[in-house]
């Protein structure tokens, strides 16, 4: 059978290796392709045999399982590691996940627990590969990237980051960008961009599309910001959010994806069917947190849910106000949530509040500030750097000029 799950067993005790091999031998969809007695041997065999799943003991004399897993994560990235240990402490689990393990089994475990873990991590990896193929196919046919900006806690600067990210991608990098305010009850995108929702919001658009109106009507409900970003606003009053359905939101975002290179979605700060439908559709989920205990705790809980839902591969952690001195270090945050922070944005209350009160994104009003540069780096990491137009390559750039030179 070509679709059998290929498993490599790593344990320094021969009896354990033999026992696990015999247990898995009864499973028609699982094949043990090799065994290793040390971390070093696991790395060598992993690169040679390319297993789908590696059962890794955490305590071995020459190289422990955590170190071996770190090496395998970079050298054999297609293999999913299931860590095995007699110790079930949270610290072992956290260190294993940081190293790249996909599952953690505490010895002794049953045959059902073992086979279920193997099948689960293998299925996640296949889904991940499948999504990557879909993303590549979309890129070939010209479909844009969907970036969901989400936080499991309010007040962390999620909307501010979403708005400035969209504007930076449009003006500085030259992408065709759409921005969607998906906080349908209390959205703030209109305030940050000094726009008026009027009768142009998702609440009017979704029912119209569900009634069979042509997809071209989406353009009539978006507003053009001075930066060039097309903006689809949240309803002007909270009760209108009831008119918006998960299927309707997905339909709108799919239409916007076909017509833009980047679609930035500012999500609400809670889980519901609409938020989940957006996260399902997103290519990247920017998860915003701050150096506050409640934010860190909620982020850790979200990451656990994201793992179960198969979102982990597309989640990027954005630490906002990262230079705030509150006694919590970035290393403490990473230790608590069990993974690295991907991007940091400094705190600049004066520039941010001034921009907010004027309805002008700070990447426009204060382009040279550190907070603007951090957002620009974030945008570049997602959509790449600007490709110069033909007319731009024929003449040298004027010193001191900038795409953000609004004065």
N, C-alpha and C positions, 0 to 999 in steps of 0.2 A: 504493500500500500504506500503510495507516494505521499499521502497526507498524514502519515503518522508523526506524532510529536517526538522528536529526537532529543534524548535526555543524556546528559553527562553527570555522573555521580561523583562527588568529591568529599571524602572523609578519610581521616587518618587511621581509622579502625577497620581492619579487613572484614570482620563479622558484620559490621554495620553496612558496608558497601554491598556485601553479598545479600544481606537481608532485604535491602531496598531494591536491588536488582531483581530478586525473586518476586517481591510484591508487584513490581511494575511489569513483570513478565506475563502476568495474567490479564493485562489490559490490552485489548486489541488495537487501540489507537495510540499506544505509547511504545516506543522502542528505546532501550538502553543501548547507546552506541559506544560507551566507554566508561571507565572508572579511573579516578585519580586519587592518590594518597596524600597529596600535599597541594598547597596553593600554587607553587611554582609549576608543578605538573599540570594543574588545572589550566593555567594560562597557556601552556604549550599545547595541550590537547584541544583546548577551546579554539585556538587559532587554526588548528589542523582539521578538526572534525566539524566545526561550525554547528554546534548543537542549537536546538530551539530553546531548551531550558537546561539550566545547570542547578543541580541540588548541591548546595555549598554548606559544609560544616563551618561554624564560626571559629572554633578553637582548634588550631593545628600548630604543630611545633615550629616548622620552618617559616611559614608565612600564613598569618591568620586569614580567615575567610573574608573579613572586611577589606583588607589590603588587596587580596586577590580579586575581589569584586570590583574595586576601583580600577584595577588594571584591565579587567575584562570589559568593563563598561566602555572604555576607550578603544580597546583592541578588537573586541568582538561585540560591537554594539547591537547586533541582531539577537543575541542570546539574552534571555530573561533569567535572572538569578533568583532562586528561592533559597533563602538563608535558613539553616537549621541550627538550633542551639538548645542546650539543657537549661540555659538561663533565659527567663522571659521578662527581664527588667526593661523598663521603657528606654533606658539609655542604650542598651544593645539594639533595640528596635530602631531607634532614631539614627544611630550611627550606621546601621545596615542600610537604611533607606537613603541616607546621604551618600553612601558609597555607590548606590545604584541598584540595590536589591528591590525586587518587585513584590516579594511576599516573605513572611517570617513565620516559621513553624517551630513550636516549642516541643522538644522531645520529652516524653514519648508521644507520638501522634499516631492516629489510626490510619489504616490504608485508605479509607474514604477521604480523610483530610488531605493526605498526600496527593492523591490523584486529582482531587478537586482543585487544589492549589496549582498543580501543573497545568491543568486544562485552562484554568482562569487566566494565568499570566500569559500563556501562549495565545489565547484568544485576544487579550488586550493588545499584544504585539502585532497580531495580524490586522486588527482594526486600525492600529496606528499606521501601519504600512498602507492599508487601504485608503485612509484619509490623505496620506501624503500623495498617493497616485491621483486622487481626485483633485487635490490642490494643484498638482502639476498640469493636469488636464485642463483645469480652469484657466491657468496661466496661458496655455497654448491657444485657447480660443478667445483670449482677451478678457476674461472675467476678472473683476477686481478682488481685492483682499478685504475681508471683513474683520475688523478689530473691535472686540467688545471691551469696553473699559468698565470694570466691575470692582466693587468692594462690598464685603459682608457687613460693613459698618459705615454709617453716614458721617459726614464731617471730616473726611480725610483728604478732601481736595479732588475727588474723582471727576466731577464735572469740569473743574478748572483745567485739569490735565487733558480731558477729552477735547475740549474746545481748542486749547492752544496746540495740541497735537495735530488736529485737523487743519488749523490755519498754517502751522509750520510746514506740513506736508504739501499744502497747496502753493504757498508763496515761495518758500525757500527751496523746496525740492521739485516743484513744478508738476505735481500730480493733480489729476482730476479727482476731487474729493467731495464726498457727501457726508454730512453729519446728521445723525438721528438722535433726538432726545427721547429715550425709551423709559424715562422716569415719568410715567404718564399721569400720575396724580400731582406731583409737586416738582415738575421739571424746571431747571434754572438756565438752560441753554439760551433761551430768549433774552434773559436778563444780561448774561455775560456778553452777548453779541448785539445788544440794543435793538432787538427785533420784536415785532408785535405779532402774536399768534393769530389774531383776528379769527377768520373762519378757515385758516389754512393750517391744519394740524393733522396728526395721525387719526384723531377721532372722526374726522370727516372722510379721510381717504380710505380707511379700511372698509367701512360699510359700502362705499362706492365700488371698490374693487370686488368685494364679495357679491355685489349685485350684478357683476359681469361687465363693468366698464372697462374699456381698453386700458392697457398698462401705461399708455402715454399720459394718462391723467396724473401720474405720479409727479411729473414735472410741474403741473399746475399747482400742486400743494407744497412744493418746496420753495424756499425763499433764497434769493441770491445775496450772500454777504459781500461786502466790499473786498474781502480777501479772495473772492472767487469760489469759496466753499458754498455748495448747495445745502441748505439746512431744512430738515423736516422737524418741526417743533412738536412738543407735547401739547395736549389740550389746554386751553386757558383756565379751565375749572376742573377740580378733582373728579366730580361725578361723571364727567364725560369719558373717563378712562374705562368705564364699563362697556363702552361701545367697541373696544379694541380686543380682538381675539388673538391667541397665539398663532393660529394658522394665517391670519391676516398680516401679522407682523412679519412672519417668515416670508410671505409673498412679497411684501414691500421691499424687504432687504434683498431678496433675490433679484428683484427688478433693478434696484439701485446698484447691485454688484455688477450687473451686465452693462451698466451705463457709466460706471466710474472705476477708476483705478484703485481707489481706497474708500471704504465705507467705515466710518468711525461711529460706534453706537455707545451712547452714554446710558448704562443700565441702571435700574433702580437698585437700592441697597438691601434687597431682600429676595429670597427664593420664592418664585411662583412659576406657573406654567409658562408665562410669557418670557420671564428671564431665562428659564431653562431652554426654551426654544431658540433664543438668541445665542446662548452659549453653545448649543448644539451646532448652530450654523457658522459660528465664528471660526476663523482660521487662527486667530491669536486672541487670548483672553488676558488683558493687562489687569492684574489684580493689585489694587492700590492699598497700601497700609502705611501706618505711621508708628512712631516710637511711643506707643501707648499700650498698656497692658490689654485693654479691651480690644483694641484693633488687632494686636498680635494673636490674642486668643481666638477671635472670630476668624482670622485668616487661617490659623491652624485647622480649625473645624472645617472651613471651606475646602482646604486642600485634601482633607480626608474624603469629603464628598466628591471632589473632582477626581480623585483616584478611582472611586467606585464607578463613576459615570464615564470614565475613559477620557477625561479632559486633561490629564496631567501633562501630556506632551505639548499642549498648546498654551499652557499657563505660564505667564511671565510675571514675576513679582516686581512691583515698582514701589520702592520705599520713598514716600514723600516727606518733605521736611527732614531730610536725613541728617542734617547737621545740627538739629535741635539737641541741646544738652539737658537731657532729662534723667540722666543716670542709667539709661538703657543704651547699650552699644549695639551696632549692627551685628556683631558676632553673637551677642545675646539673642537677638531676634532670630538669626539663622539657626542657632542651637535649639531654640524653642519650637520653631515651625518645622524643623527637619529638612531644610533645603536652603540653597543660596539665594540671595537677593540678586535679581538680574539687572535692575536699573535703579539709580538713585537720583532724586531731585532735591535740591537744597531749599531751605526755607528763606523766603524773602517777603515777609508780611507787608512791608510798605509798598513794594511794586505790585504785588498780587491784589491787595485791597484797593489800591488806587486804580488799577486797571478794571477791576470788577465794578467799582462805583461809576466809572465812566462808560462801561459797556464796550471797552476796547481790549482785546486780548493782549497780555503783556509781551507776547512775541512780536507784536506790532508796536506797542508804545515804548517798550524798553528792550529792544532786540539784543543789546550787548550785555544785559545782566546775566548773572550766572544761572538763574532759574530758567531764563529763555534758552540759554545754551544747553542746559540739561534736557529740556523738552525737545530741542532740535536733534540732539544726539539720539534720543529715544525714537523720534520719527525716522531718522536715518537708519537706525538698526532694524526698523520694521519694513520700510519701503525702499531703502537704498539711497545713495546720494544722487544729486541732480545731474542729469545728462545735458550737457550744453547743446543748445540749438545751433543749427548751421550758421545762422547770422552772427551768433555770439562767438564762434570759433574764428571768424574772419577778422575780428578786431580785438585788440587787447582791452582787457577790462579797465575801466577808469578807477583810479585809486580813490578809496574812500567811499565809493558808491556801494549800495546794498539794496537787495530786493525789499528790505524793510525800511528804506529811507523815505519815510512818510512826511518828514518835515520839509 
